[in-house]
């Protein structure tokens, strides 16, 4: 099968599988809640942990071909091939994109860690304030 035929088949398959899905809360005929924001610390912790793991892996795995790529680009350029400069440019773009991904993963991980810690601190403060208030006496 030629590349053009294979590419056309892949595009047709991808187009056939496209569908639209709206993210929304299912309609509740009773008019009750169900759409409230819920903070699930286990899920947030898992996402933060995965972001940190990805951050760590990207820092090393994203650079594993750097030396070989630079040496190859240099050798190609030395032999007069224009592809050496192109390879070096592609490598620069790759490094820039890896740095962007590493920074994004760090932001996600740090942001979620901050959110969890901040939420726990707010909960403790609300509990302390409520326990010390006069309303608590009436609720007992």
Buried (B, 14 or more C-beta within 10 A) or exposed (E): EEEEEEEEEEEEEEEEEEEEEEEEEEEEEEEEEEEEEEEEEEEBEEEBEBBBEBBBEBBEEBEEEEEEBEEBBEEBBEEEEEEBEEBBEEBEEBBEEBEEBBEBBBEBBBEBBEBBEEEEEEEEEEEEEEEEEEEEEEEE
